[in-house]
């Protein structure tokens, strides 16, 4: 026992390494393939260069699908955020006094959260057909899952004293929501929502590949018909778009949380 | 006027927390409740607003129409109305940090305006100027649009008192209002509370017998859940020792 305790760190390192080795064998990973067939990658890169940026202005479909992607993320974040807020009011047991109902909605939120969004989009593509609508619905659902948990946690961490003192003066529940809870919760609500918009932009691009519409779908099409020069131009557009959005949302969040 | 008659509270183990406490406080009185830790000071205060499940006792509070009501035997609607006329201030201020000073003061009257108006219309200019006057009373009017989170402890407690004032209370209860404050701010708050006791009875729980002797008009000392002393605020060494026991050295600074 003392032996184990003394060499605990080494034991853990050994176990981790051994597991790595076993799993590599299990997945039949052969690193040499990457180097032996490296010419596939260089060939692809050669095909892609130089990127054909002219598709952006030659064809207004690119611009409109970029706007479509932004719109998907915007609508999905806003609608999902509002639904998540209502959910979290019920799920946080310091605000909603019925333990039973708040626990059920907590359980529902974690159920929504564990479904991978790629699975959700596949379902919606079947239900409403491929396109932006399926993408928006998917983003709404995944936003409810992630934001619902974050909102519930920040609501449960609010200082209850101000709400209690208003209750003592005879204020009712709705008044306490508006005057004590909302002002304290609002900054984290907006900043979490902006952060979520950031994430949803990325997933809106990714969902496009699975039939969710937008710029991601255009990229998927370009790759399928082997227009690699167009594809690289689209990839560059997407990266710039995501960088711009991320910086804007970081800037706004730093202003709010000051 | 508020009158407590034989307040008694026991817990399941049979231990008596409050033992037959009775007193009466009128307008013009500033009563300081003293006692060692765990003696039952805060419990006494809590029982005055009907927040406790008493085993015995009555708490009579004077209403607008000069009638007296026992808050433990009245209807919920009357109780709500009574509570909207009892102002409370606390050691931890209990303000909404991210709202402005003026907004916090306005919240004092949420209990007396209609829910619809408070949610969708807001407070009218008349109420706003009254709230501003309450802030002038505690000398905080120049901070009206500042967020509470930017204030110091003494300033927050003054805002809490302004909120209490705006509530137009018939009674002010204070739970260790100066325990977090430095001596200068503590003095300011005590002066304010003393002045307000001319408008309505003020009852506060304190840990500072020296300040109480200076500003309170009367002291009620609680020991082991019962009233041990009730009278003039200047307590002699012997009485203080009897109230606080071993704690006395840490209380006197």
Contacts between the chains, C-beta under 8 A, distances in Angstrom:
chain1	res1	chain2	res2	distance
A	159	B	97	7.4
A	161	B	90	7.2
A	161	B	92	5.7
A	161	B	94	4.2
A	162	B	94	5.3
A	162	B	95	5.9
A	162	B	96	4.5
A	162	B	97	7.4
A	164	B	94	6.8
A	165	B	88	6.4
A	165	B	90	6.8
A	165	B	94	3.7
A	165	B	95	7.9
A	166	B	107	5.9
A	166	B	110	6.0
A	168	B	49	7.0
A	168	B	83	6.6
A	168	B	86	7.8
A	168	B	88	5.3
A	169	B	83	6.7
A	169	B	84	5.8
A	169	B	86	7.8
A	169	B	87	7.4
A	169	B	88	7.4
A	169	B	107	7.8
A	169	B	108	6.2
A	169	B	109	8.0
A	169	B	110	6.5
A	169	B	111	4.6
A	169	B	167	6.1
A	170	B	80	5.1
A	170	B	81	7.4
A	170	B	83	4.8
A	170	B	84	3.6
A	170	B	110	7.2
A	170	B	111	2.5
A	170	B	112	7.0
A	171	B	107	7.3
A	171	B	110	3.8
A	171	B	111	5.3
A	172	B	115	6.0
A	174	B	115	5.8
A	174	B	119	6.0
A	175	B	110	4.7
A	175	B	115	6.2
A	175	B	118	5.2
A	175	B	119	7.1
A	178	B	118	7.2
A	178	B	119	5.8
A	179	B	96	6.7
A	179	B	99	7.3
A	179	B	103	7.7
A	179	B	107	5.3
A	179	B	110	6.4
A	179	B	118	7.5
A	180	B	96	5.2
A	180	B	107	7.6
A	183	B	96	5.5
A	183	B	98	4.5
A	183	B	99	4.7
A	183	B	103	8.0
A	184	B	96	6.5
A	184	B	97	6.4
A	184	B	98	5.4
A	186	B	98	7.2
A	187	B	98	7.0
